[in-house]
Amino acid sequence: MIAGLPPRITCSSQADAQAKAGPRAFPVLGTGSMAPYIPPAAKDKDPRSTVVAYAKPGDKGFADIRKGDLVTYHASWAKGFVLHQAAQKDSGGWIMSGLHNAHSESFTRITEREFVAVISEVYVW
């Protein structure tokens, strides 16, 4: 699934990453679910409140999602946005998966209602 990920741009600082990603970019928390592509928060930081990357939305819509795409969406089981890869599509929608997670989110599907954006670039520092 790594081959389906968008370009990852390494910046000199968080401010540099945020500026390059642009005003529409989503801050990405350091939960580690997409490690090593998106790094987890440092051990002394709270992963649920520490921004470790910015994800720039592209122009693709829900119908354009392909296996491996990095997608931002609302999930009933999480606060805020989730950023995971599209793993498999069935009649109920897309099953998503964190690159570093042991299991896909087979308990739920992402539909057009939960969809926010397909990510075109990720900025880290």
Residue pairs with C-beta under 8 A, 6 or more apart in sequence:
1 67
1 68
1 85
1 87
1 97
1 99
2 37
2 99
3 68
4 66
4 67
4 68
4 69
4 70
4 85
5 37
5 68
5 70
5 85
5 99
5 122
6 58
6 70
6 119
6 120
6 121
6 122
7 121
7 122
8 37
8 38
8 121
8 122
8 123
8 124
9 17
9 20
9 121
9 122
9 123
9 124
10 124
10 125
11 17
11 20
11 123
11 124
11 125
12 125
13 125
14 51
14 125
16 125
17 53
17 54
17 123
17 124
17 125
18 25
18 54
18 123
20 123
21 54
21 55
21 56
21 121
21 123
22 56
24 56
24 57
25 54
25 55
25 56
25 57
25 123
26 54
26 55
26 57
26 72
26 81
26 83
26 116
26 117
26 119
27 51
27 53
27 54
28 34
28 38
28 51
28 52
28 53
28 54
28 55
28 83
28 122
29 41
29 47
29 48
29 49
29 50
29 51
29 52
29 80
30 38
30 39
30 40
30 41
30 42
30 45
30 47
30 50
30 51
30 52
31 40
31 41
31 47
31 48
32 40
32 41
32 47
32 100
33 83
33 84
33 98
33 99
33 100
33 101
34 70
34 83
34 84
34 85
34 98
34 99
34 100
35 99
35 100
36 100
37 99
37 122
38 52
38 53
38 83
38 122
38 124
39 52
39 53
39 124
40 47
40 52
41 47
41 50
41 52
42 50
52 124
53 122
53 123
53 124
54 122
54 123
55 70
55 72
55 83
55 119
55 121
55 122
55 123
56 119
56 120
56 121
56 122
56 123
57 72
57 116
57 117
57 118
57 119
57 120
58 117
58 118
58 119
58 120
58 121
59 120
60 69
60 117
60 118
60 120
61 115
61 118
62 111
62 112
62 115
64 118
65 71
65 86
65 89
65 94
65 115
65 118
66 86
67 86
67 87
67 88
67 89
68 85
68 86
69 85
69 86
69 118
69 119
70 83
70 84
70 85
70 118
70 119
70 122
71 83
71 84
71 85
71 86
71 94
71 96
71 110
71 115
71 116
71 117
71 118
71 119
72 81
72 82
72 83
72 116
72 117
72 118
72 119
73 81
73 82
73 84
73 96
73 110
73 114
73 115
73 116
74 81
74 82
74 114
74 116
75 82
75 96
75 105
75 108
75 110
75 114
76 108
77 108
81 116
82 96
83 119
84 96
84 97
84 98
84 99
84 101
84 105
85 96
85 97
85 98
85 99
86 94
86 95
86 96
86 110
87 94
87 95
87 96
87 97
87 104
88 94
88 95
88 104
89 95
90 109
92 109
92 111
93 109
93 110
93 111
94 109
94 110
94 111
95 104
95 105
95 106
95 109
95 110
96 104
96 105
96 110
97 103
97 104
97 105
